[in-house]
């Protein structure tokens, strides 16, 4: 999954993905077109087989009807003039059957084409033995004994009367007519060819159940009486040769539709694998990565707490900074869910790795979620479960804050042992007046103040701001400390209670934080020495 995710996440591969999607779409359309062509060929075969079988079956039924009429109407003495005339009447029907004969015990005696067959041999056993109303069939016999030398045909006999069925023909239309063979099938399954391609029926029925890829379409059909069957075969190439313009048009259209489909698919992929969509789908406790940055009390030099900072692990394994996703959390209206995930994960990690060290754990919350009930529901369990851990909330003032409600919430949380700090003081909406109005427990000075050059405007204002905040009676935490001179300057003012920054430690994972905490508080008396984890 990570490899696939990297492929789709990395925008450099978009052209390759588009090309691959087009190739797959084009191939699928070609396969679909090929399948439709085979379906069309099979339809043609089915229609042609049905037409051929209908013709043969009709001729067979004509023969049965005529033979039944002879049994009914030819009542004069056999081979008499009246008898022959009665046979001629039946032969006069417009059904294509003209040669009828009388053959008691299978020996031809007389017929419509000859008054007497002298010394005609017995017909012998039939190839197809009929049952009930079905006649016996002698297939492709030489008609010399009927006075028709050099001519062959199929003989059908019902009782003592027989009829010669003319040579069968297949119904075939167009240049792409299939290669076909018509056979007659006995009740024992044995077949006798009537017309068409030699051996085709046997070959097609023998290979019908085999698996394989072939450009030929085959079809074996049998008539309603199950006596006559036809096997047909047609190739894709013969079908295509008659439809070259249509195939070229299909190829052009398939190319266009494949590109449109591929483009739409890549657009969907782009949206699906966009950072926003990935974050929305995969934001959960497992995807959160927490980092802990130590907060040092200047007076004692000991680590008194930490700020919990959230990162997000993307599908490709990379860790994403909150700068990139915090606005998205707001846009998705999942601010409370996000904070709850952070609180639950932090509680699990801290209680496991730092079970006894007294710490104040600072959490950043969104102004829109800042009310007593929500904060107690989110952090109350940590506050109650771990006697060594105190909870502090860092609140960023923005347009979502309700100052009257916030002032009430700060007081109620303080009564329950949860402190509130105004974060990023000196930027955005924060001001001394609002800090005083909210009566927060403390403020965190933004690093733009802390690390500003002494001769800059912010640098000259810095100490004045410290005096103003100190005058309001609130605790001061300065973040972004990354140099010894600045740390000494803050210590010299006597107005700053807590500091944090890269001079002390970068944000680290829980295991590193626990080790750093033990080392720092166990052996370092003052944070004046730079120590990094």
Beta strands, then each sheet from edge to edge (+ up, - down):
strand 1: 100-102
strand 2: 110-111
strand 3: 136-142
strand 4: 152-158
strand 5: 161-165
strand 6: 179-185
strand 7: 191-196
strand 8: 216-222
strand 9: 228-235
strand 10: 288-297
strand 11: 303-313
strand 12: 319-320
strand 13: 359-365
strand 14: 389-395
strand 15: 419-425
strand 16: 442-445
strand 17: 475-479
strand 18: 498-500
sheet 1: 2+ 1- 5+ 4- 3+
sheet 2: 7+ 6- 9+ 8-
sheet 3: 12+ 11- 10+ 18- 17- 16- 15- 14- 13-
end
